[in-house]
Amino acid sequence: QVQLVESGGGLVQPGGSLRLSCAASGSIFRLSTMSWYRQGPGKERELVATITRGGSTNYVDSVKGRFTISRDNAKNTVDLQMNSLRPEDTAAYYCNLASTTAGSIGSYWGQGTQVTVSS
């Protein structure tokens, strides 16, 4: 019904940048709130950034000024531009689609992409 596929993870040095991308299938993308979550080693999954269908964004304090979430409703994609990366940003990053559209109500997850920040 809804499939999310993340890409763009990898190994980067502290201070470097990565851009994550999430491609969504289905027709509800443009009506849905999209988010990026992450789960570091031994940590709980945390919300990193959210973008509503109207384009409003919100970020966890630890990434404000460094990360930028954006969406392209024509391509059904949501990106996370990550700059000034720190070792504590190391985590598996997950794309999430939250739908309130009748017939597709629910929370959908991608398989995750690993980001490792290390020298």
DSSP file (Angstrom, degrees, kcal/mol; ACC not computed):
  #  RESIDUE AA STRUCTURE BP1 BP2  ACC     N-H-->O    O-->H-N    N-H-->O    O-->H-N    TCO  KAPPA ALPHA  PHI   PSI    X-CA   Y-CA   Z-CA
    1    1 A Q              0   0    0      0, 0.0     2,-0.5     0, 0.0   103,-0.0   0.000 360.0 360.0 360.0 -62.7    0.0    0.0    0.0
    2    2 A V        -     0   0    0     24,-0.1     2,-0.4    25,-0.1   107,-0.1  -0.993 360.0-177.7-124.7 125.9    2.6    2.5    1.1
    3    3 A Q        -     0   0    0     -2,-0.5    22,-2.2    22,-0.1     2,-0.4  -0.979   7.3-164.0-124.8 138.4    6.3    1.7    0.7
    4    4 A L  E     -A   24   0A   0    105,-0.4   107,-0.5    -2,-0.4     2,-0.5  -0.976   3.3-171.3-122.1 131.8    9.1    4.0    1.8
    5    5 A V  E     -A   23   0A   0     18,-2.2    18,-2.5    -2,-0.4     2,-0.2  -0.967   7.8-158.8-128.9 116.5   12.7    3.5    0.6
    6    6 A E  E     +A   22   0A   0     -2,-0.5     2,-0.3    16,-0.2    16,-0.2  -0.585  15.7 168.0 -91.2 154.3   15.5    5.5    2.2
    7    7 A S  E     +A   21   0A   0     14,-2.2    14,-2.6    -2,-0.2   106,-0.1  -0.970  40.7  67.1-153.1 165.0   18.9    6.1    0.6
    8    8 A G        +     0   0    0     -2,-0.3    11,-0.3     1,-0.3    14,-0.1   0.379  60.3 133.5 106.1  -3.8   22.0    8.3    1.1
    9    9 A G        +     0   0    0     12,-0.1     2,-0.3     9,-0.1    -1,-0.3  -0.161  22.4 117.8 -71.8 173.5   23.5    7.0    4.3
   10   10 A G  E     -d  115   0B   0    104,-1.0   106,-2.8   103,-0.1     2,-0.5  -0.987  61.4 -47.6 161.8-166.8   27.1    6.2    4.8
   11   11 A L  E     +d  116   0B   0     -2,-0.3     2,-0.3   104,-0.2   106,-0.2  -0.859  53.3 168.3-102.0 130.8   30.3    7.0    6.6
   12   12 A V  E     -d  117   0B   0    104,-2.7   106,-2.1    -2,-0.5     3,-0.1  -0.986  32.9-113.3-141.8 149.8   31.4   10.6    7.0
   13   13 A Q    >   -     0   0    0     -2,-0.3     3,-2.3   104,-0.2    72,-0.2  -0.457  50.7 -81.1 -78.4 154.8   33.9   12.5    9.0
   14   14 A P  T 3  S+     0   0    0      0, 0.0    72,-0.2     0, 0.0    -1,-0.1  -0.294 121.1  27.7 -53.9 137.0   32.9   14.9   11.7
   15   15 A G  T 3  S+     0   0    0     70,-3.3    69,-0.6     1,-0.3    71,-0.1   0.280 100.4 117.7  90.4  -9.9   32.0   18.2   10.2
   16   16 A G    <   -     0   0    0     -3,-2.3    69,-2.4    69,-0.2     2,-0.3  -0.087  56.9-121.8 -82.3-176.2   30.9   16.6    7.0
   17   17 A S        +     0   0    0     66,-0.2     2,-0.3    67,-0.2    66,-0.2  -0.929  21.3 179.4-130.7 151.4   27.6   16.5    5.2
   18   18 A L  E     - B   0  82A   0     64,-2.2    64,-3.2    -2,-0.3     2,-0.5  -0.979  16.5-146.6-143.1 153.4   25.2   13.8    4.0
   19   19 A R  E     - B   0  81A   0    -11,-0.3     2,-0.3    -2,-0.3    62,-0.2  -0.975  13.5-161.0-124.0 118.3   21.8   14.0    2.2
   20   20 A L  E     - B   0  80A   0     60,-2.6    60,-2.5    -2,-0.5     2,-0.4  -0.722   6.9-165.5 -93.9 146.6   19.3   11.4    3.0
   21   21 A S  E     -AB   7  79A   0    -14,-2.6   -14,-2.2    -2,-0.3     2,-0.4  -0.985   8.3-163.9-133.3 145.7   16.4   10.7    0.6
   22   22 A C  E     -AB   6  78A   0     56,-1.9    56,-1.9    -2,-0.4     2,-0.5  -0.990   6.4-159.9-130.7 122.6   13.1    8.8    1.1
   23   23 A A  E     -AB   5  77A   0    -18,-2.5   -18,-2.2    -2,-0.4     2,-0.4  -0.887  10.9-159.4-104.6 131.3   11.0    7.8   -1.9
   24   24 A A  E     -A    4   0A   0     52,-2.7   -20,-0.2    -2,-0.5     2,-0.2  -0.876   5.4-148.1-113.4 140.5    7.4    6.9   -1.2
   25   25 A S        +     0   0    0    -22,-2.2     3,-0.2    -2,-0.4   -22,-0.1  -0.579  57.4  47.0 -93.3 166.0    4.9    4.9   -3.3
   26   26 A G  S    S-     0   0    0     -2,-0.2     3,-0.3     1,-0.1   -24,-0.1  -0.119  86.4 -86.6  92.5 171.0    1.2    5.6   -3.4
   27   27 A S  S    S+     0   0    0      1,-0.2     3,-0.3     2,-0.1    -1,-0.1   0.404 106.4  74.7-100.7   0.4   -1.0    8.6   -3.8
   28   28 A I    >>  +     0   0    0     -3,-0.2     3,-1.3     1,-0.2     4,-0.5   0.495  64.7  97.2 -95.3  -1.2   -1.2    9.8   -0.2
   29   29 A F  G >4 S+     0   0    0     -3,-0.3     3,-1.9     1,-0.3    -1,-0.2   0.921  82.0  51.0 -53.6 -49.6    2.3   11.3    0.1
   30   30 A R  G 34 S+     0   0    0      1,-0.3    -1,-0.3    -3,-0.3    -2,-0.1   0.692 111.7  49.2 -66.4 -16.2    1.2   14.8   -0.7
   31   31 A L  G <4 S+     0   0    0     -3,-1.3    -1,-0.3    -4,-0.1    69,-0.3   0.428 101.6  85.1 -97.2  -0.3   -1.5   14.6    2.0
   32   32 A S  S << S-     0   0    0     -3,-1.9     2,-0.4    -4,-0.5    67,-0.2  -0.692  76.6-118.5-112.0 153.4    0.7   13.2    4.7
   33   33 A T  E     -E   98   0B   0     65,-1.7    65,-2.7    -2,-0.3     2,-0.4  -0.739  33.3-154.5 -82.1 133.1    3.1   14.5    7.3
   34   34 A M  E     +EF  97  51B   0     17,-2.6    17,-2.9    -2,-0.4     2,-0.3  -0.888  15.9 175.8-113.7 142.3    6.6   13.2    6.7
   35   35 A S  E     -EF  96  50B   0     61,-2.5    61,-2.7    -2,-0.4     2,-0.5  -0.960  25.3-139.1-141.5 157.7    9.3   12.7    9.3
   36   36 A W  E     -EF  95  49B   0     13,-2.6    12,-2.8    -2,-0.3    13,-1.7  -0.984  24.1-178.4-114.7 132.0   12.8   11.5    9.9
   37   37 A Y  E     -EF  94  47B   0     57,-2.9    57,-2.7    -2,-0.5     2,-0.3  -0.789   6.6-159.4-116.9 165.1   13.6    9.5   13.0
   38   38 A R  E     -EF  93  46B   0      8,-2.3     8,-3.1    -2,-0.3     2,-0.4  -0.993   9.6-161.0-144.8 154.7   16.9    8.0   14.2
   39   39 A Q  E     -E   92   0B   0     53,-2.2    53,-2.1    -2,-0.3     6,-0.2  -0.923  13.9-162.9-138.1 111.2   18.0    5.3   16.6
   40   40 A G    >   -     0   0    0      4,-0.4     3,-2.3    -2,-0.4    51,-0.2  -0.363  44.6 -65.5 -85.6 169.5   21.5    5.3   17.8
   41   41 A P  T 3  S-     0   0    0      0, 0.0    -1,-0.2     0, 0.0     3,-0.1  -0.336 121.8  -2.4 -57.4 124.5   23.3    2.4   19.5
   42   42 A G  T 3  S+     0   0    0      1,-0.2     2,-0.3    -2,-0.1    -2,-0.0   0.627 113.8 111.4  70.6  13.2   21.7    1.6   22.8
   43   43 A K  S <  S-     0   0    0     -3,-2.3    -1,-0.2     1,-0.0     2,-0.2  -0.770  70.3-107.4-117.9 162.7   19.2    4.5   22.4
   44   44 A E        -     0   0    0     -2,-0.3    -4,-0.4     1,-0.1     2,-0.2  -0.497  47.7 -90.9 -80.3 156.5   15.5    4.8   21.8
   45   45 A R        -     0   0    0     -6,-0.2     2,-0.4    -2,-0.2    -6,-0.2  -0.488  50.3-165.4 -66.7 134.5   14.2    6.0   18.5
   46   46 A E  E     -F   38   0B   0     -8,-3.1    -8,-2.3    -2,-0.2     2,-0.4  -0.937  23.9-112.0-127.0 149.1   13.9    9.7   18.4
   47   47 A L  E     +F   37   0B   0     -2,-0.4   -10,-0.2   -10,-0.2     3,-0.1  -0.641  33.3 175.3 -76.3 127.6   12.1   12.2   16.2
   48   48 A V  E     -     0   0B   0    -12,-2.8    12,-2.4    -2,-0.4     2,-0.3   0.851  59.7  -9.4 -99.9 -50.3   14.6   14.3   14.3
   49   49 A A  E     -FG  36  59B   0    -13,-1.7   -13,-2.6    10,-0.2    -1,-0.4  -0.997  54.2-162.4-155.8 149.0   12.6   16.4   11.9
   50   50 A T  E     -FG  35  58B   0      8,-2.4     8,-1.8    -2,-0.3     2,-0.4  -0.985   2.3-170.6-135.3 143.8    9.0   16.8   10.6
   51   51 A I  E     -FG  34  57B   0    -17,-2.9   -17,-2.6    -2,-0.4     6,-0.2  -0.985  17.2-144.4-134.4 126.5    7.5   18.5    7.6
   52   52 A T    >   -     0   0    0      4,-2.5     3,-1.5    -2,-0.4   -19,-0.1  -0.239  33.8 -99.8 -80.5 173.3    3.7   18.8    7.2
   53   53 A R  T 3  S+     0   0    0      1,-0.3   -21,-0.1   -22,-0.2    -1,-0.1   0.764 126.3  54.6 -66.1 -21.6    1.9   18.6    3.9
   54   54 A G  T 3  S-     0   0    0      2,-0.1    -1,-0.3   -23,-0.1   -21,-0.0   0.521 123.3-105.1 -87.0  -6.3    1.8   22.4    4.0
   55   55 A G    <   +     0   0    0     -3,-1.5     2,-0.2     1,-0.3    -2,-0.1   0.471  68.5 146.6  98.8   2.2    5.6   22.6    4.3
   56   56 A S        -     0   0    0      1,-0.0    -4,-2.5    -5,-0.0    -1,-0.3  -0.526  32.0-156.0 -72.8 140.7    5.9   23.6    8.0
   57   57 A T  E     -G   51   0B   0     -6,-0.2     2,-0.3    -2,-0.2    -6,-0.2  -0.822  17.2-176.4-121.3 156.6    8.9   22.1    9.6
   58   58 A N  E     -G   50   0B   0     -8,-1.8    -8,-2.4    -2,-0.3     2,-0.3  -0.988   7.5-167.1-149.3 146.3   10.0   21.2   13.1
   59   59 A Y  E     -G   49   0B   0     -2,-0.3   -10,-0.2   -10,-0.2     2,-0.2  -0.955  29.0-107.2-135.5 150.4   13.3   19.9   14.4
   60   60 A V    >>  -     0   0    0    -12,-2.4     3,-1.9    -2,-0.3     4,-0.8  -0.520  42.6-113.4 -68.9 147.3   14.7   18.4   17.6
   61   61 A D  G >4 S+     0   0    0      1,-0.3     3,-0.8     2,-0.2    -1,-0.1   0.832 111.0  64.6 -55.9 -35.8   16.9   20.9   19.3
   62   62 A S  G 34 S+     0   0    0      1,-0.2    -1,-0.3     3,-0.0   -14,-0.0   0.664 110.4  36.3 -67.1 -15.5   20.1   18.9   18.8
   63   63 A V  G X> S+     0   0    0     -3,-1.9     3,-2.4   -15,-0.2     4,-2.3   0.453  82.0 127.3-115.0  -2.9   19.9   19.3   15.0
   64   64 A K  T << S+     0   0    0     -3,-0.8     4,-0.1    -4,-0.8    -3,-0.0  -0.311  81.0  15.7 -59.2 133.5   18.5   22.8   14.6
   65   65 A G  T 34 S+     0   0    0      2,-0.4    -1,-0.3     1,-0.1     3,-0.1   0.296 126.0  60.0  86.2 -10.0   20.7   24.9   12.4
   66   66 A R  T <4 S+     0   0    0     -3,-2.4    17,-2.1     1,-0.2     2,-0.3   0.702  97.4  51.8-115.8 -35.7   22.4   21.8   11.0
   67   67 A F  E  <  -C   82   0A   0     -4,-2.3    -2,-0.4    15,-0.2     2,-0.4  -0.802  59.0-167.1-108.6 147.6   19.7   19.7    9.4
   68   68 A T  E     -C   81   0A   0     13,-2.3    13,-3.0    -2,-0.3     2,-0.4  -0.986   5.7-157.3-135.2 125.4   17.1   20.7    6.9
   69   69 A I  E     +C   80   0A   0     -2,-0.4     2,-0.3    11,-0.2    11,-0.2  -0.817  20.4 167.8 -99.4 141.0   14.1   18.6    5.9
   70   70 A S  E     -C   79   0A   0      9,-1.9     9,-2.6    -2,-0.4     2,-0.3  -0.970  16.8-152.8-147.7 161.0   12.4   19.2    2.6
   71   71 A R  E     -C   78   0A   0     -2,-0.3     2,-0.5     7,-0.2     7,-0.2  -0.972  10.2-157.2-138.3 152.3    9.8   17.5    0.4
   72   72 A D  E >>> -C   77   0A   0      5,-2.8     5,-1.8    -2,-0.3     4,-1.0  -0.911   7.2-172.2-128.0 102.0    8.9   17.3   -3.3
   73   73 A N  T 345S+     0   0    0     -2,-0.5   -43,-0.2     1,-0.2    -1,-0.1   0.744  84.8  59.0 -69.7 -22.1    5.3   16.3   -3.7
   74   74 A A  T 345S+     0   0    0      1,-0.2    -1,-0.2     3,-0.1   -44,-0.0   0.814 116.7  32.9 -73.8 -29.3    5.7   15.9   -7.5
   75   75 A K  T <45S-     0   0    0     -3,-0.6    -2,-0.2     2,-0.2   -51,-0.2   0.461 104.5-125.2-104.1  -3.6    8.4   13.3   -7.0
   76   76 A N  T  <5 +     0   0    0     -4,-1.0   -52,-2.7     1,-0.2     2,-0.4   0.925  66.0 132.3  58.0  45.7    7.0   11.8   -3.7
   77   77 A T  E   < -BC  23  72A   0     -5,-1.8    -5,-2.8   -54,-0.2     2,-0.4  -0.944  42.2-165.9-129.3 151.1   10.3   12.3   -2.0
   78   78 A V  E     -BC  22  71A   0    -56,-1.9   -56,-1.9    -2,-0.4     2,-0.3  -0.999  15.9-163.6-132.2 133.2   11.4   13.8    1.3
   79   79 A D  E     -BC  21  70A   0     -9,-2.6    -9,-1.9    -2,-0.4     2,-0.4  -0.787  14.4-154.2-116.1 156.5   15.0   14.6    2.0
   80   80 A L  E     -BC  20  69A   0    -60,-2.5   -60,-2.6    -2,-0.3     2,-0.6  -0.919  10.6-160.1-130.4 106.9   17.1   15.4    5.0
   81   81 A Q  E     -BC  19  68A   0    -13,-3.0   -13,-2.3    -2,-0.4     2,-0.6  -0.776  11.7-166.3 -86.4 122.0   20.2   17.5    4.4
   82   82 A M  E     +BC  18  67A   0    -64,-3.2   -64,-2.2    -2,-0.6     2,-0.3  -0.942  10.6 173.9-118.2 115.8   22.6   17.0    7.3
   83   83 A N        +     0   0    0    -17,-2.1   -66,-0.2    -2,-0.6   -67,-0.2  -0.746  59.5  23.6-115.0 163.7   25.5   19.4    7.7
   84   84 A S  S    S-     0   0    0    -69,-0.6    -1,-0.2    -2,-0.3   -68,-0.2   0.903  84.6-159.6  50.3  48.2   28.2   19.8   10.4
   85   85 A L        -     0   0    0    -69,-2.4   -70,-3.3    -3,-0.2   -69,-0.2  -0.257   7.9-159.0 -65.9 145.5   27.7   16.2   11.4
   86   86 A R    >   -     0   0    0    -72,-0.2     3,-2.2   -71,-0.1     4,-0.3  -0.828  32.0-109.5-120.5 157.2   28.9   15.1   14.8
   87   87 A P  G >  S+     0   0    0      0, 0.0     3,-1.8     0, 0.0    30,-0.4   0.850 117.8  62.7 -55.5 -32.9   29.7   11.6   16.1
   88   88 A E  G 3  S+     0   0    0      1,-0.3   -48,-0.1   -48,-0.0    -3,-0.0   0.572  89.3  69.3 -72.6  -6.1   26.5   11.7   18.2
   89   89 A D  G <  S+     0   0    0     -3,-2.2    -1,-0.3    28,-0.1     2,-0.2   0.529  70.5 121.0 -82.6  -6.7   24.5   11.9   15.0
   90   90 A T    <   +     0   0    0     -3,-1.8     2,-0.3    -4,-0.3    26,-0.2  -0.401  41.4 109.1 -59.8 124.7   25.6    8.3   14.3
   91   91 A A  E    S- H   0 115B   0     24,-2.0    24,-2.8    -2,-0.2     2,-0.5  -0.971  74.7 -82.8-177.9 166.7   22.4    6.3   14.0
   92   92 A A  E     -EH  39 114B   0    -53,-2.1   -53,-2.2    -2,-0.3     2,-0.5  -0.847  47.8-146.8 -85.3 128.7   20.1    4.4   11.8
   93   93 A Y  E     -EH  38 113B   0     20,-3.1    20,-2.1    -2,-0.5     2,-0.4  -0.855  13.6-165.0-105.3 132.4   17.8    6.9   10.2
   94   94 A Y  E     -E   37   0B   0    -57,-2.7   -57,-2.9    -2,-0.5     2,-0.4  -0.932  13.7-139.3-121.6 138.1   14.2    6.1    9.3
   95   95 A C  E     -E   36   0B   0     -2,-0.4    15,-1.8   -59,-0.2     2,-0.4  -0.753  22.7-166.0 -90.2 139.4   11.6    7.8    7.1
   96   96 A N  E     -EI  35 109B   0    -61,-2.7   -61,-2.5    -2,-0.4     2,-0.5  -0.992  12.7-163.2-131.9 136.8    8.1    7.9    8.4
   97   97 A L  E     -EI  34 108B   0     11,-2.2    11,-2.7    -2,-0.4     2,-0.6  -0.982   7.3-162.8-116.3 123.7    4.8    8.8    6.7
   98   98 A A  E     -EI  33 107B   0    -65,-2.7   -65,-1.7    -2,-0.5     2,-0.4  -0.929  13.6-169.4-109.8 115.5    1.9    9.6    8.9
   99   99 A S  E     + I   0 106B   0      7,-3.0     7,-2.1    -2,-0.6   -67,-0.1  -0.873  29.0 171.9-112.9 135.3   -1.4    9.4    7.1
  100  100 A T        +     0   0    0     -2,-0.4     2,-0.4   -69,-0.3     5,-0.2   0.145  45.1 126.3-115.8  14.0   -4.9   10.5    8.1
  101  101 A T  S >  S-     0   0    0      3,-0.3     3,-2.6     5,-0.1     4,-0.2  -0.592  72.4-103.7 -76.1 128.3   -6.4    9.8    4.7
  102  102 A A  T 3  S+     0   0    0     -2,-0.4    -1,-0.1     1,-0.3    -2,-0.1  -0.238 107.8  21.1 -54.0 132.7   -9.4    7.5    4.9
  103  103 A G  T 3  S+     0   0    0     -3,-0.0    -1,-0.3     2,-0.0    -2,-0.1   0.199 126.6  52.9  92.2 -15.6   -8.5    4.0    3.8
  104  104 A S    <   +     0   0    0     -3,-2.6    -3,-0.3     2,-0.0    -2,-0.2   0.057  69.8 150.5-137.5  25.0   -4.8    4.5    4.5
  105  105 A I        +     0   0    0     -5,-0.2     2,-0.3    -4,-0.2    -5,-0.2  -0.388  36.8  73.0 -64.3 132.1   -4.8    5.8    8.0
  106  106 A G  E    S-I   99   0B   0     -7,-2.1    -7,-3.0    -2,-0.1     2,-0.5  -0.929  78.1 -76.8 154.9-177.9   -1.6    4.8    9.8
  107  107 A S  E     -I   98   0B   0     -2,-0.3     2,-0.4    -9,-0.2    -9,-0.2  -0.977  40.2-164.9-120.2 124.9    2.1    5.2   10.3
  108  108 A Y  E     -I   97   0B   0    -11,-2.7   -11,-2.2    -2,-0.5     2,-0.3  -0.877   2.0-160.5-118.4 144.1    4.4    3.8    7.7
  109  109 A W  E     -I   96   0B   0     -2,-0.4  -105,-0.4   -13,-0.2   -13,-0.2  -0.912  11.1-137.4-126.1 147.5    8.2    3.2    8.0
  110  110 A G        -     0   0    0    -15,-1.8  -105,-0.2    -2,-0.3     3,-0.1  -0.314  36.8-103.3 -85.1-178.9   11.1    2.6    5.7
  111  111 A Q        -     0   0    0   -107,-0.5  -106,-0.1     1,-0.2   -17,-0.1   0.619  62.8-117.1 -85.5 -13.0   13.8    0.0    6.3
  112  112 A G        -     0   0    0    -17,-0.1     2,-0.4     1,-0.1   -18,-0.2   0.086  15.6-125.7  95.8 152.8   16.3    2.6    7.5
  113  113 A T  E     - H   0  93B   0    -20,-2.1   -20,-3.1  -106,-0.1     2,-0.3  -0.999  24.5-122.1-137.3 136.0   19.7    3.8    6.4
  114  114 A Q  E     - H   0  92B   0     -2,-0.4  -104,-1.0   -22,-0.2     2,-0.5  -0.601  21.4-170.4 -85.9 132.6   22.8    3.9    8.5
  115  115 A V  E     -dH  10  91B   0    -24,-2.8   -24,-2.0    -2,-0.3     2,-0.5  -0.988   4.9-175.3-118.7 123.6   24.7    7.1    9.1
  116  116 A T  E     -d   11   0B   0   -106,-2.8  -104,-2.7    -2,-0.5     2,-0.7  -0.977   7.7-166.6-123.3 122.4   28.1    6.8   10.8
  117  117 A V  E     +d   12   0B   0     -2,-0.5     2,-0.3   -30,-0.4  -104,-0.2  -0.918  34.5 130.7-110.3 110.3   30.1    9.9   11.7
  118  118 A S              0   0    0   -106,-2.1    -2,-0.1    -2,-0.7   -32,-0.0  -0.993 360.0 360.0-159.5 148.0   33.6    9.0   12.6
  119  119 A S              0   0    0     -2,-0.3  -106,-0.1  -106,-0.2    -1,-0.1   0.416 360.0 360.0 -94.4 360.0   37.2   10.0   11.8
